[in-house]
Amino acid sequence: MPPAPADPEPARADIEAVRGPALIEFGTGWCGHCRAAQKPIGEALAAHPSVRHVRIEDGPGRRLGRSYGVKLWPTLVFLHDGSEVERLVRPTQPGPIAAALARIDFE
């Protein structure tokens, strides 16, 4: 089960302050692409329990998604020590997600 979306939406500075590996997932609960991505995201994250996973409910008036240039959902932003390492847009398979997680979860 994925974590509930962060509420209230964190500030960009809060995201950039996170130490270690983190996956920021932008999307919505009603988005079909977002719902379909939950299984591959969960499968990939199972091998990386130290990665912090934060879901962000995105949409009009949501500043955090705009600050990351999010245009399609889901957008996965992979961070290490607050810096973006990689991003995936509308992933459908666990392989690319797992590869991106391996690039941030190296401690």
N, C-alpha and C positions, 0 to 999 in steps of 0.2 A: 504494500500500500504506500503510495507516494506521500510525502509530507503535505500538510495543508499549506495553501499559499500564505506567505508572510503577511501579517496584518498587524499594524499598518505597514505599508510599503517602506522598506529601508531606504535610507539616503545612499547615494553613490559612495560617499565617504565611508559609510559603514561597511559596504561591500568591499571597498578597497582596503579596509583595515583588517579583514579576515586573514589570519595567518594559516599557512598550509594549503592543501588542496581543497577546492570548492567547485561545485557545479551549480550554476545559476540557471534555472529553467524559466523562461518567459513563455506564457501562454494563457489560456482561459479554460475554465471548466466545461464550457459548452463547445469548444473547438474539436471537431472530429479528428483532425491531425494530432492534436494534443492528446486526446484519449488513446488513439492508436499507438502513440509513442511510449505510453506508460510501461507496457510490457518490456520492450527492448531496453528502456532506460533502467528499469528494475533489474533485469537480467545482468546488465553490464555493471551496475552499482554493487551487486551482490559480492563481487570479487574485490571491491574497494571500500570496505567498511569505514576507513578513516576519512573518506571524502565527505565533506559537508555538502548536503544537497538542499538548496533553497529554491522553492517555487515562488514565482512572482506572478500575480494576476496582472495581466497587461491589458491595455486598451486605451481609448481616448482619455486624455487628461492624466495619464500615468507617466510621470517624468523619468523614472528609472529606465524603462524600456527605450524611451527616446534617446536618453543619454548613451545607451549602448547601440543605437542605430537599429533596433529591432523593427523589422517590417513584416515578417511572416512568423507564424506560430506552428509548432514550438520552435524557439531558438534556444539552443543550449550554449552557454558561455562557460568555458572551462578556465578556472583561475588558479594560480599558485601565488601565494602571498599577495593577493589582491590584484595581480596583473594578469591580463588576458593572455592565455597561451594558445587557445584554439576556440573555434565555435562551429557548431553544426546547426543547420536549419532543416527542419522537418525530417529528422532521421527516421528510418523505418526498420533498420536492422541493428542488433546489439553490437556487431563487430566494430563499426566506426566509433561508436560511443565508447566501447572498451578500449580501443586504441587511444582515443583522446584522454580517457581517464588514466591510462598508463603513463602518459606524458606529464600529467600533473601530480600523480601519486607515487613519488619516487623516494620518499623519506623512509 
